[in-house]
Amino acid sequence: MVGAGAAGLLAALFAARAGADVVLLESTKDGGRKILISGGGRCNILPSVPRFDDYGTDSSRNSLRRLLRSWPLDEQRAFFERELEMSLELEPETGKLFPSSHRARDVRDGLVRRVREAGARIWFDARGTVLEPGPTGGWRLETDTGGGLSARRVVLATGGRSVPATGSRGWGLEVAAALGHTVHPTYPALTPLTAHPHPHAELAGVSLEARIEAPGTEFRTTDGFLVTHRGWSGPAVLDASHLAVRGRPEGGRQELTVSWTPTIEDQRWDRELQEGAGTVRTALAERLPRSLVDRLLEEAGVARDTSLAQLRREDRVRVVEHLTAYRLPWTGDEGYKKAEVTGGGVALEEVDPATLESRVVPELYLCGELLDAFGPIGGHNFLWAWATGRASGKGAAGSLGTG
């Protein structure tokens, strides 16, 4: 098995427990680096409610749903509470589940411990360089340390290209393509957007809940929005970022619109601005940060101290539009360096949905971020990693007649 991230650790654990002789290769010194940084170091291990329709893929959505449902959420939760010997606690405001210790390291270390207890051997600091079919069957794998091994089955859990500092370098994608798999073009997903010049640089640090939509699509998300020194971030922006990233290469531009008050629609704002008292600035500042209000009014061309009684209809229309359908100005993104996950990857149709064995190259299994699927913020990408890692480990061990 290659890759000791979330999917690889689960694959190794389930294969070893099924009786397979498992060697797990990992390019970093300790593995599970994305587990360690998830949830700000607390590890958002699972969502409380799965959002299958919000996963992104260029592959068959039927295959996607079948893989996601292969290990139901309640069973995953019970598994982790048992294996980590701690409860998973709900963060009500976000719907995310965290380990009760609130330490990502406890999750990573607990999984590594269980893998070793199951009898698997882990080779850290072993970067794969060559993976090819063996001369008499099976596989031959070489590493950058000069070592190598032969295996009857190989599980690739090498991840994608996101956050390369964690060891993700896209090697597994290159191997899969070289072996004949269809690899849908990859792109950074769940990555912050940038703006140059930044029209709201002075607002860096402003955080609020907002709704983001992509006109002409069914995409809509309401979550945290953060103004950064370079552009925009927060869960809502990250969930929408792939639309912007993918819209740019063809010379186009995927427009994103923001409602700064997701619980107040345009008609209600229009009515309140007509019927209210005081200044337009005071009316808006009751629900939004004053610094953001000032910027929006400036862009709408309306003086802050304009009384609502004197607010002209055309000015009111512009104000309402800036509040409920603000066109987010972005010019780029933070790329793979800060992307939480990789979009694109190996076509889901080319793996058996029950075992994750390749339909292109027998005795090869693929799982995790290597596959063409990613979920929204909130533990959904771990849910994918855990489910596909488990299926590939069980599948590989089962094909050996050990489980």
C-alpha positions as CSV (number, residue, x, y, z in Angstrom):
1,M,0.0,0.0,0.0
2,V,1.3,3.4,-0.9
3,G,0.3,6.5,1.1
4,A,-0.4,6.7,4.9
5,G,-3.0,9.5,4.8
6,A,-6.6,9.1,5.9
7,A,-7.5,6.7,3.1
8,G,-4.3,4.7,3.2
9,L,-4.4,4.2,7.0
10,L,-7.9,2.8,6.7
11,A,-7.0,0.6,3.8
12,A,-4.0,-0.8,5.7
13,L,-6.0,-1.4,8.8
14,F,-8.9,-3.2,7.1
15,A,-6.6,-5.3,4.9
16,A,-4.4,-6.3,7.8
17,R,-7.3,-7.2,10.0
18,A,-8.6,-9.4,7.1
19,G,-5.4,-11.4,7.3
20,A,-3.3,-9.8,4.5
21,D,0.4,-9.3,4.9
22,V,0.5,-5.5,4.6
23,V,3.4,-3.1,4.0
24,L,2.4,0.6,4.0
25,L,4.8,3.0,2.4
26,E,4.7,6.7,3.3
27,S,6.9,9.5,1.9
28,T,6.8,11.6,5.1
29,K,8.3,10.8,8.5
30,D,5.0,10.2,10.3
31,G,2.1,10.1,7.9
32,G,-1.4,11.5,8.2
33,R,-0.3,15.1,7.6
34,K,-3.7,16.3,6.4
35,I,-5.3,14.8,9.4
36,L,-3.0,16.9,11.6
37,I,-3.9,20.2,9.9
38,S,-7.7,19.6,9.6
39,G,-10.1,21.6,11.6
40,G,-7.4,24.0,12.7
41,G,-5.6,21.1,14.4
42,R,-8.8,19.7,16.0
43,C,-9.7,17.3,13.1
44,N,-13.1,17.7,11.7
45,I,-13.4,14.0,11.4
46,L,-16.9,13.7,9.9
47,P,-20.0,15.7,9.0
48,S,-23.1,15.3,11.2
49,V,-25.3,15.1,8.1
50,P,-23.8,13.9,4.7
51,R,-24.5,16.2,1.7
52,F,-24.0,13.7,-1.2
53,D,-25.5,16.1,-3.8
54,D,-22.8,18.7,-3.0
55,Y,-19.9,16.5,-4.0
56,G,-18.0,17.5,-7.1
57,T,-17.1,15.0,-9.9
58,D,-16.8,14.7,-13.6
59,S,-17.5,11.0,-13.4
60,S,-20.6,9.0,-12.9
61,R,-22.7,10.4,-10.0
62,N,-24.3,7.0,-9.6
63,S,-20.8,5.6,-8.9
64,L,-20.1,8.5,-6.5
65,R,-23.2,7.9,-4.5
66,R,-22.6,4.1,-4.3
67,L,-19.1,4.6,-2.9
68,L,-20.3,7.2,-0.4
69,R,-23.1,4.9,0.8
70,S,-20.8,1.9,1.1
71,W,-20.1,2.8,4.7
72,P,-23.0,4.7,6.3
73,L,-22.2,7.7,8.4
74,D,-23.5,6.1,11.7
75,E,-21.3,3.1,11.2
76,Q,-18.3,5.3,10.5
77,R,-19.0,7.3,13.7
78,A,-19.3,4.2,15.8
79,F,-16.0,2.9,14.3
80,F,-14.0,5.9,15.2
81,E,-15.5,6.2,18.7
82,R,-14.5,2.6,19.3
83,E,-11.1,2.7,17.7
84,L,-10.1,6.1,19.1
85,E,-11.7,5.4,22.5
86,M,-13.4,8.7,22.6
87,S,-16.7,10.3,21.6
88,L,-17.3,12.4,18.6
89,E,-18.8,15.8,19.6
90,L,-21.1,17.9,17.5
91,E,-20.3,21.6,16.9
92,P,-23.9,22.8,16.6
93,E,-23.1,26.1,14.7
94,T,-21.3,24.2,11.9
95,G,-22.7,20.7,12.0
96,K,-19.2,19.3,12.2
97,L,-18.0,16.3,14.3
98,F,-14.8,16.6,16.3
99,P,-13.0,14.1,18.6
100,S,-13.7,14.8,22.2
101,S,-10.0,15.5,22.8
102,H,-10.1,18.2,20.1
103,R,-6.6,17.1,19.0
104,A,-6.0,16.0,15.4
105,R,-2.8,14.3,16.6
106,D,-4.9,11.9,18.7
107,V,-6.8,10.8,15.6
108,R,-3.6,10.3,13.4
109,D,-1.7,8.6,16.2
110,G,-4.6,6.4,17.1
111,L,-5.0,5.2,13.6
112,V,-1.3,4.5,13.2
113,R,-1.3,2.6,16.4
114,R,-4.3,0.4,15.3
115,V,-2.6,-0.3,11.9
116,R,0.5,-1.5,13.7
117,E,-1.5,-3.5,16.2
118,A,-3.2,-5.2,13.2
119,G,0.2,-6.5,12.1
120,A,0.9,-4.1,9.2
121,R,4.4,-2.8,8.7
122,I,4.8,1.0,8.0
123,W,7.8,2.3,6.1
124,F,8.1,6.0,6.7
125,D,10.4,8.3,4.7
126,A,9.9,5.9,1.7
127,R,8.9,7.8,-1.4
128,G,7.7,5.7,-4.3
129,T,9.5,6.2,-7.6
130,V,8.5,3.3,-9.8
131,L,5.4,1.2,-9.7
132,E,5.0,-1.3,-12.5
133,P,3.7,-4.8,-13.1
134,G,6.2,-7.5,-12.1
135,P,7.7,-9.8,-14.7
136,T,5.9,-12.9,-13.3
137,G,2.7,-11.2,-12.1
138,G,1.9,-8.9,-9.2
139,W,3.7,-5.6,-8.8
140,R,7.3,-4.2,-8.4
141,L,7.7,-1.0,-6.4
142,E,10.9,1.0,-6.0
143,T,11.5,3.9,-3.6
144,D,13.9,6.8,-3.5
145,T,15.9,5.1,-0.7
146,G,17.0,2.4,-3.1
147,G,14.8,-0.2,-1.6
148,G,12.0,-2.0,-3.2
149,L,9.5,-4.8,-2.8
150,S,7.2,-7.1,-4.7
151,A,3.5,-7.4,-4.0
152,R,0.6,-9.4,-5.2
153,R,-1.8,-6.5,-4.8
154,V,-1.2,-2.7,-4.6
155,V,-3.5,-0.1,-3.1
156,L,-2.7,3.4,-4.2
157,A,-3.7,6.0,-1.6
158,T,-1.2,8.7,-2.6
159,G,-3.6,11.6,-2.5
160,G,-3.8,14.4,-5.1
161,R,-1.8,17.7,-5.4
162,S,-3.3,19.8,-2.7
163,V,-1.2,21.1,0.2
164,P,2.1,19.8,-1.2
165,A,3.8,20.5,2.2
166,T,1.9,17.5,3.5
167,G,3.6,15.2,1.0
168,S,1.0,15.3,-1.8
169,R,2.9,15.5,-5.1
170,G,0.5,13.9,-7.6
171,W,2.7,10.8,-8.2
172,G,-0.2,8.4,-7.9
173,L,-2.1,10.3,-10.6
174,E,0.9,10.1,-12.9
175,V,1.2,6.3,-12.2
176,A,-2.5,5.8,-12.9
177,A,-2.3,7.7,-16.2
178,A,0.8,5.8,-17.3
179,L,-1.1,2.5,-16.6
180,G,-3.9,3.5,-18.9
181,H,-6.5,5.1,-16.6
182,T,-8.6,8.0,-17.6
183,V,-7.5,10.9,-15.3
184,H,-9.8,13.9,-15.4
185,P,-7.9,17.2,-15.4
186,T,-7.1,18.2,-11.9
187,Y,-7.6,21.6,-10.3
188,P,-7.4,23.1,-6.8
189,A,-10.7,22.8,-4.9
190,L,-11.7,24.4,-1.6
191,T,-9.0,27.1,-2.1
192,P,-9.2,30.8,-1.1
193,L,-9.8,33.3,-3.9
194,T,-7.6,36.3,-4.5
195,A,-8.2,39.8,-5.8
196,H,-5.5,42.1,-7.3
197,P,-5.9,44.9,-6.7
198,H,-7.8,44.0,-3.6
199,P,-10.9,46.3,-3.4
200,H,-11.5,45.4,0.3
201,A,-8.0,45.1,1.6
202,E,-8.8,47.5,4.5
203,L,-11.5,45.0,5.6
204,A,-9.1,42.1,6.2
205,G,-10.3,40.1,9.2
206,V,-14.0,40.9,8.7
207,S,-15.9,37.7,9.1
208,L,-19.7,37.1,8.8
209,E,-22.1,34.5,7.4
210,A,-22.9,35.0,3.7
211,R,-24.6,33.2,0.9
212,I,-22.7,32.6,-2.4
213,E,-24.4,31.7,-5.6
214,A,-23.2,31.0,-9.2
215,P,-25.8,32.5,-11.6
216,G,-26.8,30.0,-14.3
217,T,-26.1,27.0,-12.0
218,E,-27.8,25.3,-9.1
219,F,-24.9,26.1,-6.8
220,R,-25.8,27.9,-3.6
221,T,-24.1,27.8,-0.2
222,T,-24.5,29.7,3.1
223,D,-21.6,29.6,5.5
224,G,-18.8,31.7,7.0
225,F,-17.1,34.4,4.8
226,L,-13.8,35.9,5.6
227,V,-12.0,38.9,4.1
228,T,-8.3,38.2,3.9
229,H,-5.3,40.4,3.0
230,R,-5.1,38.7,-0.4
231,G,-8.8,38.2,-1.1
232,W,-11.6,36.0,0.2
233,S,-11.8,32.8,2.3
234,G,-14.0,31.1,4.8
235,P,-16.2,28.0,4.2
236,A,-18.6,29.6,1.8
237,V,-15.8,30.9,-0.5
238,L,-13.9,27.6,-0.3
239,D,-17.0,25.6,-1.3
240,A,-17.6,27.9,-4.3
241,S,-13.9,28.3,-5.3
242,H,-13.9,25.4,-7.8
243,L,-16.5,27.2,-9.9
244,A,-14.2,30.2,-10.2
245,V,-11.0,28.1,-10.7
246,R,-12.6,26.1,-13.5
247,G,-14.2,29.0,-15.2
248,R,-11.0,30.8,-15.8
249,P,-8.9,28.5,-18.0
250,E,-11.2,28.7,-21.0
251,G,-11.0,32.5,-21.0
252,G,-14.3,32.7,-19.3
253,R,-15.2,33.9,-15.8
254,Q,-17.6,32.1,-13.5
255,E,-19.5,34.9,-11.8
256,L,-20.1,34.5,-8.1
257,T,-22.6,36.6,-6.3
258,V,-22.8,37.2,-2.6
259,S,-25.7,38.0,-0.3
260,W,-24.3,39.6,2.8
261,T,-27.5,39.0,4.7
262,P,-28.6,35.5,3.7
263,T,-31.7,35.6,5.8
264,I,-33.0,38.9,4.3
265,E,-34.0,38.8,0.6
266,D,-34.1,41.8,-1.7
267,Q,-37.8,42.5,-1.4
268,R,-37.6,42.8,2.4
269,W,-34.5,45.1,2.2
270,D,-36.3,47.2,-0.4
271,R,-39.3,47.5,2.0
272,E,-37.2,48.3,5.0
273,L,-35.3,51.0,3.3
274,Q,-38.5,52.6,2.1
275,E,-40.3,52.4,5.5
276,G,-37.4,52.8,7.9
277,A,-36.1,55.9,9.7
278,G,-32.6,57.3,10.1
279,T,-29.7,57.1,7.7
280,V,-29.0,54.4,5.2
281,R,-25.7,53.7,7.0
282,T,-27.5,53.2,10.4
283,A,-30.1,50.9,8.8
284,L,-27.4,48.6,7.3
285,A,-25.1,48.7,10.2
286,E,-27.8,47.1,12.4
287,R,-27.0,43.8,10.6
288,L,-23.5,44.2,9.1
289,P,-20.1,45.3,10.2
290,R,-19.9,49.1,9.8
291,S,-16.7,48.9,7.8
292,L,-18.3,46.6,5.3
293,V,-21.4,48.9,5.1
294,D,-19.2,51.9,4.4
295,R,-17.5,50.1,1.5
296,L,-20.7,48.8,0.0
297,L,-22.3,52.2,0.1
298,E,-19.2,53.8,-1.5
299,E,-19.4,51.2,-4.3
300,A,-23.1,51.8,-4.7
301,G,-22.4,55.6,-5.0
302,V,-24.6,56.5,-2.0
303,A,-23.5,58.9,0.7
304,R,-23.4,57.3,4.2
305,D,-25.5,60.0,5.8
306,T,-28.3,59.9,3.3
307,S,-31.6,59.7,5.2
308,L,-33.9,56.9,4.2
309,A,-36.6,59.5,3.6
310,Q,-34.5,61.1,1.0
311,L,-33.0,57.9,-0.6
312,R,-33.9,58.0,-4.3
313,R,-35.4,54.9,-5.9
314,E,-32.4,54.3,-8.2
315,D,-30.0,54.6,-5.2
316,R,-32.2,52.2,-3.2
317,V,-32.1,49.6,-6.0
318,R,-28.3,49.8,-6.2
319,V,-28.0,49.4,-2.4
320,V,-30.2,46.4,-2.3
321,E,-28.3,44.8,-5.2
322,H,-25.0,45.3,-3.4
323,L,-26.5,43.7,-0.3
324,T,-28.2,40.7,-1.9
325,A,-26.4,40.1,-5.2
326,Y,-22.9,41.5,-4.8
327,R,-20.6,40.6,-7.7
328,L,-17.5,39.2,-6.0
329,P,-14.4,40.7,-7.5
330,W,-11.7,38.0,-7.8
331,T,-8.7,37.7,-10.1
332,G,-7.1,34.4,-9.1
333,D,-6.8,31.8,-6.4
334,E,-4.3,30.4,-3.9
335,G,-3.9,27.2,-5.9
336,Y,-2.8,23.8,-4.7
337,K,-0.7,25.4,-2.0
338,K,-3.7,26.2,0.1
339,A,-6.4,24.0,-1.5
340,E,-7.9,21.6,1.0
341,V,-8.5,19.0,-1.7
342,T,-7.8,18.2,-5.4
343,G,-10.6,18.2,-7.9
344,G,-10.5,15.8,-10.8
345,G,-8.6,12.5,-10.8
346,V,-9.1,8.9,-11.8
347,A,-12.5,8.3,-13.4
348,L,-14.9,6.6,-11.0
349,E,-16.2,4.3,-13.7
350,E,-12.7,2.7,-13.9
351,V,-12.9,1.2,-10.4
352,D,-15.1,-1.5,-9.1
353,P,-17.5,0.3,-6.7
354,A,-17.5,-2.6,-4.3
355,T,-13.8,-3.3,-4.0
356,L,-12.1,-0.2,-5.6
357,E,-10.1,-2.6,-7.9
358,S,-9.1,-1.0,-11.1
359,R,-11.1,-2.1,-14.1
360,V,-8.1,-1.2,-16.3
361,V,-5.3,-2.9,-14.5
362,P,-6.2,-6.0,-12.4
363,E,-4.7,-6.3,-8.9
364,L,-4.5,-2.5,-8.5
365,Y,-6.8,-0.6,-6.1
366,L,-7.3,3.1,-5.9
367,C,-8.9,5.2,-3.1
368,G,-9.1,8.6,-1.5
369,E,-8.2,11.9,-3.1
370,L,-6.7,10.1,-6.1
371,L,-10.2,9.4,-7.3
372,D,-12.4,12.0,-9.1
373,A,-14.5,13.3,-6.3
374,F,-14.4,15.9,-3.6
375,G,-16.9,17.1,-1.0
376,P,-17.7,20.4,0.6
377,I,-16.1,21.8,3.8
378,G,-17.2,20.1,7.0
379,G,-15.7,16.6,7.2
380,H,-17.1,15.3,3.8
381,N,-13.7,14.7,2.3
382,F,-12.7,12.6,5.3
383,L,-16.0,10.7,4.9
384,W,-14.9,9.9,1.3
385,A,-11.4,9.0,2.4
386,W,-12.6,6.7,5.2
387,A,-15.2,4.9,3.0
388,T,-13.0,4.4,0.0
389,G,-9.9,3.4,2.1
390,R,-12.0,0.8,3.9
391,A,-13.4,-0.6,0.7
392,S,-10.0,-0.8,-1.0
393,G,-8.4,-2.5,1.9
394,K,-11.1,-5.1,2.3
395,G,-11.2,-5.5,-1.5
396,A,-7.5,-6.1,-1.8
397,A,-7.4,-8.6,1.1
398,G,-10.5,-10.4,-0.2
399,S,-8.9,-10.9,-3.6
400,L,-6.1,-12.7,-1.8
401,G,-8.5,-15.1,-0.2
402,T,-7.7,-13.8,3.2
403,G,-10.8,-12.0,4.1
